[in-house]
Amino acid sequence: MVRLLRDYPTEAKLLGTLLILFLGLAMASPSFFTIVNLTSLLNSNAVNVIWAVGLLVVLIAGGIDISFAVAASVVQYLCVYVFDWMGGGNWALGFVVAITLGMALGFVNAALIHGFRIISIVVTIATFNAFFGLLMWLSAGKGIYSLPSWWTQRIFLWEYQTESGTWAELWLVVAVMAACMAATWFLIRKTTTGRQLYAFGDNPEGARRLGIRPGLMWFIAFGWMGAMSGIAGLMQVNLTREVVPNALYGRELEVLAAVVLGGARLGGGRGSVLGCFLGVMLVAVTQNGLNLLGVSPYAFQMVVGAIILIAISTSGVELVQEKSRRVRT
C-alpha cells in the first residue's frame, strides 16, 4: 500500500475517493449500489473512457482538444454513407472506416497546429465550430434511423437476471473500451513514441534539441485522438441505435474534467490510463449519485467547472515550480 501511494499517488487518492463516494451513495440511495445500476454506469460511460484515453495522449503531448465529440458525430454521418456505398459493411470494416475517418479529422488539427504555429486550444475551438456547423448544414439537423443491422444489434458480453426480474448486462462497448485502454497504455508506456510524447509535452524545446520532431508528435497525438473519436462514434451508435448530429454536443468538458482529475496535466508531460479511467468513473458516479438523489443537473455542471478551474490553477503553479527548478539546476 505504501509503495502504491508513493508510485501512483494520484491514482491511489482517486481510488480512495471513489470508494468513499460509493459508500456514501450506497447509504444515501438504496438503488445506487446494485448490480443493475453499476453495469449500466459502465456501459453508458464506456464511450467517455474511449474519448478520455485519446485526450490523454493529446494532453501528455502538451496539447488540448475540445473538438473530439463533434468529430465523432462527423464520423458517424460519414460512416452511414460509406457503409451504404459498401453494401452494408460489418464490424471489421466498420472499425477500419471509423478509425480512418477519425484520424483524418485529427490530422486536420495537427496540420493546423504545426503548420501555422497556433496553440492547440484555439485550433480545436475553430475546428469544433467548423465541423459542427458543416455537419448541421449538410444534415439539416435531421437524424438517421435506418442503419445496418450489424451496427445497431446489441451484443452482450455478460447478462444476469436479478431476483426482481431486471437484467444486469455488459455490452460490446465495454470490451472495446478495454481494448482502447490497453492500446493506449501500450503506446505511452511501452514504446519509444510514448516516451517521446512525454518528453515533448514536458519540455518541447528540450525535446526538439534531442531530435524529437514536433510535427510528428502533434500528428501522432491528434491522430490517436481522432482514432479514438472514430471508435467512440461507432460505438455510440451501437448504444443508441441512431445517428443524430447534435447528440454528442456538449460532452467535451465532462471528459476533459475527468482526464485532468485523473492526473493528466494541462501543461503536458503527465498522465496515466488508470488515472484517466478512475477520473471518468468518479465524474460518472458523481453525476449518477446526484441524479438518484434528485439534485439539479446544473449542480453537476458546477462540479465539472470547478474541476477544470482547479486543474488549470494547479497546472499553472506546477509549471512555474518546474521552470524554477530547472533554472536552479
C-alpha positions in Angstrom: 0.0 0.0 0.0 2.9 2.4 0.9 4.5 1.6 -2.5 1.2 2.2 -4.3 0.8 5.6 -2.6 4.4 6.5 -3.5 4.5 5.4 -7.1 0.9 6.2 -8.0 -0.3 8.9 -5.6 -3.0 10.5 -7.8 -4.5 7.1 -8.8 -4.4 5.9 -5.2 -6.2 9.1 -4.0 -8.8 8.8 -6.7 -9.5 5.2 -5.9 -9.9 6.1 -2.2 -12.2 9.0 -3.1 -14.2 6.7 -5.4 -14.6 4.1 -2.6 -15.8 6.7 -0.1 -18.2 8.1 -2.7 -19.5 4.6 -3.4 -20.1 4.0 0.4 -21.8 7.4 0.9 -24.1 7.0 -2.1 -24.9 3.4 -1.2 -26.2 4.6 2.2 -28.0 7.6 0.7 -29.7 5.8 -2.1 -30.7 2.0 -2.0 -30.8 1.8 -5.8 -27.2 3.0 -6.3 -25.1 0.0 -5.1 -27.0 -2.6 -7.2 -25.5 -4.7 -10.0 -28.0 -3.2 -12.4 -27.0 0.4 -11.8 -23.3 -0.4 -11.7 -23.3 -2.3 -15.0 -25.4 0.5 -16.5 -22.8 3.0 -15.3 -20.1 1.1 -17.1 -22.0 0.7 -20.3 -23.1 4.3 -20.5 -19.7 5.7 -19.7 -17.5 3.4 -21.9 -17.7 5.9 -24.8 -16.4 8.7 -22.4 -13.5 6.4 -21.4 -12.6 5.8 -25.1 -12.6 9.6 -25.7 -10.7 10.1 -22.5 -7.7 7.9 -23.4 -7.4 9.6 -26.7 -7.5 13.0 -25.0 -4.9 11.7 -22.5 -2.4 11.3 -25.3 -3.0 14.8 -26.5 -2.6 16.3 -23.0 0.6 14.3 -22.5 2.0 15.9 -25.6 1.2 19.3 -24.2 -1.9 20.0 -26.3 -5.7 20.2 -25.7 -8.6 19.1 -27.9 -12.2 20.1 -27.5 -13.4 19.0 -31.0 -13.4 15.2 -30.4 -17.1 14.8 -29.7 -18.1 16.8 -32.8 -15.5 14.8 -34.7 -17.2 11.6 -33.5 -20.6 12.9 -34.8 -19.0 13.7 -38.2 -17.6 10.2 -38.4 -21.0 8.7 -37.6 -22.6 10.5 -40.5 -19.8 9.7 -42.9 -19.9 6.1 -41.9 -23.6 5.9 -42.8 -22.8 6.8 -46.4 -19.6 4.8 -46.6 -21.4 1.7 -45.3 -24.2 2.2 -47.8 -21.7 2.5 -50.6 -20.0 -0.7 -49.4 -23.3 -2.6 -49.4 -23.8 -2.6 -45.7 -20.4 -3.4 -44.2 -19.6 -5.3 -41.0 -17.9 -4.8 -37.7 -14.4 -5.3 -39.1 -14.9 -2.8 -41.9 -16.7 -0.5 -39.5 -13.7 -0.1 -37.2 -11.4 0.4 -40.2 -13.6 3.1 -41.7 -14.3 4.8 -38.4 -10.6 4.9 -37.4 -9.5 6.1 -40.8 -12.1 8.9 -40.9 -11.4 9.9 -37.3 -7.6 10.0 -37.9 -8.2 12.2 -40.9 -10.0 14.7 -38.8 -7.3 14.5 -36.1 -4.7 15.2 -38.8 -6.5 18.4 -39.7 -6.0 19.7 -36.2 -2.4 18.6 -36.2 -1.6 20.2 -39.6 -3.1 23.5 -38.5 -1.3 23.5 -35.1 2.1 22.6 -36.6 1.7 24.4 -39.9 0.5 27.8 -38.6 2.1 27.5 -35.1 -1.2 28.1 -33.4 -1.9 26.9 -29.9 -4.0 23.7 -29.9 -7.0 25.1 -27.9 -7.5 27.8 -30.5 -7.3 25.4 -33.4 -9.7 22.9 -31.8 -12.2 25.6 -30.9 -12.1 26.6 -34.6 -12.5 23.0 -35.9 -15.1 22.3 -33.3 -17.3 25.1 -34.7 -16.4 24.4 -38.3 -17.1 20.6 -38.1 -20.3 21.2 -36.2 -21.6 23.9 -38.4 -20.8 21.9 -41.6 -22.5 18.8 -40.1 -25.6 20.7 -39.1 -25.8 22.4 -42.5 -25.3 19.3 -44.6 -27.6 17.1 -42.4 -30.2 19.9 -41.9 -30.2 18.8 -38.3 -32.0 15.6 -39.1 -31.2 12.2 -37.6 -30.7 8.9 -39.4 -32.5 5.9 -38.0 -32.3 3.4 -40.9 -28.9 1.8 -40.2 -27.2 -1.5 -41.0 -28.5 -4.3 -38.6 -25.0 -5.3 -37.5 -24.4 -1.8 -36.3 -27.5 -1.5 -34.2 -27.7 -5.1 -32.9 -26.9 -5.3 -29.2 -24.0 -7.6 -28.5 -23.9 -8.9 -24.9 -20.7 -9.8 -23.1 -22.5 -10.9 -20.0 -26.0 -10.8 -18.6 -27.7 -11.7 -15.3 -31.3 -11.6 -14.3 -31.8 -10.3 -10.7 -34.5 -11.5 -8.3 -36.6 -8.5 -9.1 -36.7 -9.5 -12.8 -34.4 -6.7 -14.1 -31.3 -7.5 -16.1 -27.7 -6.6 -15.4 -25.8 -6.5 -18.7 -22.4 -5.7 -20.1 -22.3 -4.8 -23.8 -19.7 -4.8 -26.6 -18.8 -1.2 -25.9 -17.2 -2.3 -22.6 -14.8 -4.7 -24.4 -14.0 -2.0 -27.0 -13.3 0.4 -24.1 -10.9 -2.1 -22.5 -9.1 -2.7 -25.8 -8.7 1.1 -26.3 -7.3 1.5 -22.8 -4.8 -1.4 -23.4 -3.7 0.0 -26.7 -3.2 3.5 -25.2 -1.3 2.1 -22.2 1.0 0.2 -24.6 1.6 3.3 -26.8 2.5 5.7 -23.9 4.3 3.2 -21.6 5.9 0.6 -23.8 7.0 2.3 -26.9 9.7 4.9 -27.8 7.0 7.0 -29.3 5.3 7.2 -25.9 8.4 8.3 -24.2 8.9 10.9 -26.8 5.4 12.2 -26.3 6.0 12.6 -22.5 9.3 14.4 -23.2 7.8 16.7 -25.8 4.9 17.6 -23.5 7.2 18.2 -20.5 9.8 20.3 -22.4 9.1 21.0 -26.1 12.3 22.9 -26.7 14.5 20.4 -25.0 12.8 17.5 -26.8 13.4 19.3 -30.1 17.1 19.7 -29.4 17.2 15.9 -28.7 15.9 15.3 -32.2 12.2 14.8 -31.5 10.2 16.3 -34.3 7.3 18.5 -33.0 5.2 18.0 -36.2 5.4 14.2 -35.8 4.4 14.4 -32.2 1.4 16.5 -33.0 0.3 14.2 -35.8 0.7 11.1 -33.5 -1.2 12.7 -30.6 -4.1 14.1 -32.6 -4.2 11.1 -34.9 -4.6 8.9 -31.9 -7.3 11.2 -30.6 -9.0 11.1 -34.0 -8.9 7.3 -34.0 -10.5 7.1 -30.5 -13.1 9.7 -31.7 -14.0 7.4 -34.6 -14.2 4.3 -32.4 -16.3 6.2 -29.9 -18.7 7.5 -32.6 -19.1 3.9 -34.0 -19.9 2.5 -30.5 -22.2 5.4 -29.6 -24.5 4.4 -32.5 -24.5 0.8 -31.3 -25.7 2.1 -27.9 -28.4 4.5 -29.1 -29.3 2.9 -32.5 -29.5 6.2 -34.2 -27.3 9.0 -35.7 -28.3 12.4 -34.5 -26.0 15.4 -35.4 -26.1 17.1 -32.0 -26.4 14.1 -29.8 -22.8 14.3 -28.6 -22.6 18.1 -28.5 -21.5 19.4 -25.1 -19.8 16.3 -23.6 -16.3 17.7 -24.2 -15.8 19.5 -20.9 -17.1 16.5 -19.0 -14.4 14.3 -20.5 -11.7 16.9 -20.1 -12.6 17.4 -16.4 -12.4 13.6 -15.9 -9.0 13.3 -17.6 -7.4 16.2 -15.6 -9.0 14.9 -12.5 -7.2 11.6 -13.3 -3.8 13.3 -13.1 -3.2 14.5 -16.6 -1.5 17.9 -16.5 -2.8 20.6 -18.8 0.8 21.7 -19.3 1.8 18.3 -20.7 4.2 15.6 -19.7 2.0 13.8 -17.2 -0.9 11.3 -17.2 -1.8 7.6 -17.0 -4.5 5.4 -18.4 -5.5 4.1 -14.9 -5.9 7.7 -13.6 -7.9 8.5 -16.7 -10.3 5.6 -16.1 -10.7 6.5 -12.5 -11.3 10.1 -13.3 -14.1 9.2 -15.8 -15.7 6.9 -13.3 -15.5 9.4 -10.5 -17.3 12.0 -12.6 -19.8 9.4 -13.8 -20.6 8.2 -10.2 -20.9 11.8 -9.1 -23.4 12.5 -11.8 -25.3 9.3 -11.2 -25.4 9.9 -7.5 -26.8 13.4 -7.9 -29.5 12.1 -10.3 -30.5 9.4 -7.9 -30.7 11.9 -5.0 -32.8 14.3 -7.1 -30.3 17.1 -7.2 -30.5 19.5 -10.1 -28.3 18.6 -13.1 -26.9 22.1 -13.0 -25.1 21.2 -9.8 -23.1 18.6 -11.9 -22.1 21.3 -14.3 -20.8 23.4 -11.4 -18.7 20.4 -10.3 -17.3 20.0 -13.8 -16.4 23.7 -14.0 -14.8 23.6 -10.6 -12.6 20.6 -11.5 -11.4 22.4 -14.7 -10.7 25.6 -12.8 -8.7 23.9 -10.1 -6.8 21.8 -12.7 -5.8 24.9 -14.7 -4.7 26.7 -11.5 -2.8 23.8 -10.2 -1.1 23.1 -13.6 0.0 26.8 -13.8 1.6 26.6 -10.3 3.3 23.3 -11.2 4.7 24.6 -14.4 6.1 27.7 -12.7 7.7 25.5 -10.0 9.1 23.2 -12.6 10.7 26.0 -14.6 12.2 27.4 -11.4 13.7 24.1 -10.5 15.2 23.8 -14.0 16.8 27.3 -13.7 18.3 26.4 -10.3 19.8 23.2 -11.7 
